[in-house]
Amino acid sequence: MRIVFAILSLGSLVACAGQPVPDSGAGVGFNDYSSYQTDRMRRDEDLAGAISSSAISNETISSGATRPTAASGPVELNNPGISDEQDFSAVSSRETIESDRQRIEANRQAYTVVQPTELPKRTGSSGPSVVEYALSTQNRVGEPVYSRSTIMGQSRFNKNCSKYASSDQAQEAFLKSGGPKKDSMGLDPDGDGFACYWDPTPFRRAVSN
């Protein structure tokens, strides 16, 4: 029995030896791989095209509504509220060099230069003008010009300045009561002639500009 099995095995080996063994490395070169990639990309493109064509041709959706189709041509906007001044074709269709010249000339004729005039005098008030006083002074805020008493100067200054809603009102009251030379109310303890942090700079700058 063992002899028979050995004979059969030997015959099988002889039969197999007559058949060529396939080369496992055949067909795996770079050229073959490139062609494989090209074929695969072509198949993917064909599949995508087929899916797109199928989706476009299907004009109904599950609800039964019809799919909108693409417009053939540019979309026209009909909005009169949007200016077309930046559209060269639209402007050139209605404007010419001659019309531009006429419009510029019309604007030139309508242009008017207004000559400056003197500031009007304030009426309705007999008191001093803080504007006129600001323009008549030259010293800076905090620069002493007049002598003042230092007795209870700061405390009196804080108490009396709190009575006025603005520094302009305090300055006007200061001028009415004998300022800037006299400071009977204690509104100008540093003697610069300006009461309660009033600053003449904005008035001076307005005239210089």
C-alpha positions in Angstrom: 0.0 0.0 0.0 2.8 2.3 0.9 4.5 1.5 -2.4 1.4 2.4 -4.4 1.0 5.7 -2.6 4.7 6.6 -3.2 4.3 5.8 -6.9 1.2 8.0 -7.2 3.0 10.9 -5.4 5.9 10.6 -7.6 3.7 10.7 -10.7 2.0 13.9 -9.4 5.3 15.6 -9.0 6.5 14.7 -12.5 3.2 16.0 -13.9 3.6 19.3 -12.0 7.2 19.6 -13.1 6.0 19.7 -16.7 3.9 22.8 -16.1 5.6 26.3 -16.1 5.5 28.1 -12.8 4.0 31.6 -13.2 6.3 34.5 -12.4 4.9 36.3 -9.4 6.7 39.5 -10.4 5.4 39.7 -14.0 3.1 42.6 -14.8 4.1 44.7 -11.7 6.4 47.1 -13.4 5.9 50.9 -13.3 4.5 51.0 -16.8 1.9 48.4 -16.0 1.0 50.4 -12.8 0.6 53.6 -14.7 -1.7 52.0 -17.2 -3.7 50.6 -14.3 -4.1 54.0 -12.7 -5.1 55.5 -16.1 -7.8 52.9 -16.6 -9.1 53.3 -13.1 -9.3 57.1 -13.5 -11.2 56.7 -16.8 -13.6 54.3 -15.1 -14.2 56.7 -12.3 -14.9 59.6 -14.7 -17.3 57.5 -16.7 -19.1 56.5 -13.5 -19.3 60.1 -12.3 -20.7 61.2 -15.7 -23.3 58.5 -15.7 -24.4 59.5 -12.2 -24.6 63.2 -13.1 -26.5 62.5 -16.3 -28.9 60.3 -14.4 -29.4 63.0 -11.7 -30.1 65.8 -14.3 -32.4 63.7 -16.4 -34.5 62.9 -13.3 -36.9 65.9 -13.2 -39.1 64.8 -10.4 -38.3 64.3 -6.7 -39.9 62.2 -4.1 -42.6 64.8 -3.3 -43.6 65.0 -7.0 -42.3 68.5 -7.5 -40.4 69.3 -10.7 -36.7 70.1 -10.5 -35.8 73.6 -11.7 -33.8 73.7 -14.9 -30.8 75.9 -15.5 -31.4 79.2 -17.2 -30.1 79.5 -20.7 -28.3 82.8 -20.7 -27.2 85.5 -18.2 -29.5 86.3 -15.3 -31.1 89.7 -15.8 -31.5 91.8 -12.6 -34.6 94.1 -12.5 -33.9 96.3 -9.5 -34.2 100.0 -10.2 -32.8 100.8 -6.8 -29.3 99.6 -7.8 -27.2 102.1 -9.7 -25.4 101.1 -12.9 -22.9 103.8 -12.8 -20.1 101.2 -12.6 -21.3 99.4 -15.6 -19.3 100.7 -18.6 -21.6 99.4 -21.2 -24.7 100.9 -19.6 -23.1 104.3 -19.1 -21.5 104.4 -22.5 -24.9 103.7 -24.1 -26.4 106.9 -22.7 -23.4 109.2 -22.1 -21.0 110.8 -24.6 -17.9 113.0 -24.3 -20.1 115.9 -25.3 -22.7 115.2 -22.6 -19.9 115.0 -20.0 -18.6 118.3 -21.1 -22.0 120.0 -20.9 -22.6 118.6 -17.4 -19.2 119.8 -16.2 -19.8 123.2 -17.6 -23.2 123.4 -15.9 -21.7 122.4 -12.6 -19.1 125.1 -13.0 -21.7 127.8 -13.6 -23.7 126.6 -10.6 -20.7 126.7 -8.3 -20.8 129.7 -5.9 -18.1 130.9 -3.5 -19.4 132.2 -0.3 -17.2 135.0 1.1 -16.7 134.9 4.9 -18.2 137.7 7.0 -17.6 139.0 10.5 -19.1 137.1 13.4 -22.4 138.7 14.5 -22.6 140.5 17.8 -24.5 138.7 20.5 -27.7 140.4 21.5 -30.1 139.9 24.4 -27.4 139.8 27.1 -25.9 142.8 28.8 -23.2 140.6 30.5 -19.7 140.0 29.4 -19.0 137.6 26.6 -16.8 134.6 27.4 -15.9 134.3 23.7 -14.7 137.9 23.5 -12.8 137.4 26.7 -11.1 134.2 25.4 -10.0 136.0 22.3 -8.6 138.9 24.3 -6.3 136.7 26.4 -3.0 135.1 25.5 -1.9 133.3 28.7 -2.3 129.5 29.2 -4.5 127.8 31.7 -2.7 127.7 35.0 -0.4 130.5 34.1 -0.9 133.2 36.9 -1.5 136.8 35.8 -3.4 138.2 38.8 -2.5 138.0 42.5 -4.9 136.0 44.7 -5.3 135.3 48.4 -4.3 131.7 49.4 -6.4 131.6 52.5 -8.9 128.7 52.1 -8.4 129.1 48.4 -8.9 125.5 47.3 -11.8 124.6 49.6 -13.6 127.8 48.7 -12.9 127.1 45.0 -14.4 123.6 45.2 -17.5 124.7 47.1 -18.3 127.7 44.8 -17.6 126.0 41.5 -20.0 123.2 42.3 -22.8 125.8 42.1 -22.5 126.1 38.3 -23.7 123.6 35.7 -20.8 124.3 33.4 -17.4 126.1 33.4 -18.8 128.6 30.8 -21.5 129.7 33.4 -18.8 130.0 36.1 -16.6 132.1 33.8 -19.4 134.4 32.9 -20.3 134.9 36.6 -16.7 135.4 37.4 -16.4 138.2 34.8 -19.7 139.8 36.0 -18.4 140.0 39.6 -15.2 141.9 38.7 -13.0 139.3 37.1 -10.5 138.7 36.0 -8.7 141.3 38.2 -10.9 140.6 41.2 -12.0 137.3 42.4 -14.6 138.0 45.1 -16.2 134.5 44.8 -13.0 132.5 44.9 -13.5 131.0 41.5 -9.9 131.7 40.2 -7.5 130.8 43.1 -4.4 130.4 40.8 -4.9 133.9 39.2 -4.9 132.8 35.5 -8.1 134.7 34.9 -10.1 131.5 34.1 -12.7 130.3 36.6 -13.5 126.7 37.5 -11.2 125.0 34.9 -12.6 127.1 32.1 -10.4 126.9 29.0 -10.2 129.6 26.3 -8.3 127.3 23.9 -11.3 126.1 21.8 -12.4 129.6 21.1 -8.9 130.7 20.1 -8.4 127.7 17.9 -11.8 128.3 16.1 -10.7 131.8 15.1 -7.2 130.7 14.0 -8.5 128.1 11.7 
